[in-house]
Amino acid sequence: MSISAVEIEVPYAENVRVTKDTLSVDLSDGRTISAPLDWFPRLVYATQKERNNWRLIGRGHGIHWEDIDEDISVEGLLAEKPSGESQSSIKKWLNRRPKIRIKNRLILNERQRGLFGKGIGVSHLKGK
């Protein structure tokens, strides 16, 4: 008895759109796949300018955001896999990001304020 392997061709990304709450990727097979932005914390905390600064990598099998050092694969999106980055890694990354201050007050966006309910403390957002 023989077993034949079936190769499944993963479509490649052709275009990417990032809104305030969704990552959408147009695929080579005509589909558009969307995922909640909450799956990718670095994109959540990125500015719109940073979110728009993406490029396709691996002949369209991945997407890279240089400004925030984020890579997302088409295969991972199709498998509905959120980011595997640990909370401690996200905290370190947030600590390295510039903070927006107006008159010596730290300004937190809505998503940053939401982190407090998810076990990430305020200390990582305060400048030290």
C-alpha positions as CSV (number, residue, x, y, z in Angstrom):
1,M,0.0,0.0,0.0
2,S,1.3,3.4,-0.9
3,I,0.4,6.8,0.5
4,S,0.6,9.8,-1.7
5,A,1.2,13.2,-0.3
6,V,-1.0,16.0,-1.5
7,E,0.7,19.3,-1.9
8,I,-1.4,22.3,-0.9
9,E,-0.4,25.5,-2.5
10,V,-0.6,28.5,-0.2
11,P,-1.8,31.6,-2.0
12,Y,0.4,34.7,-1.7
13,A,-0.4,38.2,-0.5
14,E,-1.0,40.8,-3.1
15,N,-2.2,43.8,-1.0
16,V,-2.5,44.6,2.7
17,R,-4.8,47.0,4.5
18,V,-4.7,47.8,8.2
19,T,-7.5,49.7,9.9
20,K,-7.9,50.6,13.5
21,D,-9.2,47.1,14.3
22,T,-8.6,44.8,11.3
23,L,-5.8,43.4,9.2
24,S,-7.0,42.5,5.7
25,V,-4.9,40.8,3.1
26,D,-5.9,40.3,-0.6
27,L,-4.7,36.9,-1.8
28,S,-3.5,35.7,-5.2
29,D,-6.5,33.3,-5.4
30,G,-9.0,36.1,-5.3
31,R,-9.9,35.8,-1.6
32,T,-9.4,38.5,1.0
33,I,-8.7,37.3,4.5
34,S,-9.2,39.4,7.6
35,A,-8.1,39.1,11.2
36,P,-8.7,41.2,14.2
37,L,-5.9,43.6,14.9
38,D,-5.9,42.5,18.6
39,W,-4.2,39.3,17.4
40,F,-1.1,41.3,16.6
41,P,-0.1,43.6,19.6
42,R,2.6,45.4,17.7
43,L,0.1,46.5,15.0
44,V,-2.3,47.5,17.8
45,Y,0.3,49.9,19.2
46,A,1.6,51.1,15.9
47,T,0.7,54.5,14.5
48,Q,-1.2,54.5,11.2
49,K,1.9,55.6,9.5
50,E,3.8,52.6,10.9
51,R,0.9,50.3,9.9
52,N,1.0,51.6,6.4
53,N,4.7,51.0,6.0
54,W,4.6,47.3,5.1
55,R,6.2,45.2,2.4
56,L,5.7,41.7,1.1
57,I,8.4,39.2,1.8
58,G,9.1,35.7,0.6
59,R,7.4,36.3,-2.7
60,G,4.2,37.3,-0.9
61,H,4.1,34.5,1.6
62,G,4.7,37.0,4.4
63,I,4.3,40.7,5.3
64,H,6.9,42.7,7.1
65,W,6.5,46.0,9.0
66,E,10.0,47.5,9.3
67,D,9.1,50.2,11.8
68,I,7.7,47.8,14.4
69,D,9.7,44.7,13.5
70,E,6.6,42.6,12.8
71,D,6.3,39.7,10.4
72,I,3.1,37.9,9.6
73,S,2.8,34.9,7.3
74,V,-0.1,34.2,5.0
75,E,-0.1,30.6,6.1
76,G,-0.5,31.8,9.8
77,L,-3.4,34.0,8.8
78,L,-5.1,31.2,6.9
79,A,-4.6,28.9,10.0
80,E,-6.1,31.7,12.2
81,K,-3.0,31.9,14.3
82,P,-2.6,35.1,16.4
83,S,0.8,36.4,17.3
84,G,2.8,34.1,19.5
85,E,4.8,36.9,21.1
86,S,4.9,36.7,24.9
87,Q,3.5,39.4,27.1
88,S,6.9,40.1,28.5
89,S,8.3,40.6,25.0
90,I,5.5,43.1,24.2
91,K,6.2,44.9,27.4
92,K,9.9,45.3,26.6
93,W,9.0,46.4,23.1
94,L,6.6,49.0,24.4
95,N,9.2,50.3,26.8
96,R,11.5,51.0,23.9
97,R,8.9,52.9,21.9
98,P,8.7,56.7,22.2
99,K,5.9,58.0,24.3
100,I,3.7,60.9,23.3
101,R,3.7,63.6,25.9
102,I,1.8,66.9,26.0
103,K,2.7,69.3,28.8
104,N,4.5,66.5,30.7
105,R,1.4,64.2,30.6
106,L,1.7,60.8,29.2
107,I,-1.0,60.3,26.6
108,L,-2.4,56.8,26.3
109,N,-4.5,55.7,23.4
110,E,-7.6,53.7,23.9
111,R,-5.8,50.4,23.2
112,Q,-3.0,51.2,25.6
113,R,-5.6,51.9,28.3
114,G,-7.2,48.6,27.5
115,L,-4.0,46.7,28.3
116,F,-4.4,47.4,32.0
117,G,-7.4,45.1,32.1
118,K,-5.2,42.4,30.4
119,G,-2.6,42.1,33.1
120,I,-0.1,44.6,31.7
121,G,0.8,47.1,34.4
122,V,1.1,50.8,34.1
123,S,4.9,50.8,35.0
124,H,5.8,49.7,31.5
125,L,4.2,52.8,29.9
126,K,5.8,55.4,32.3
127,G,9.1,56.9,31.3
128,K,11.9,55.9,33.6
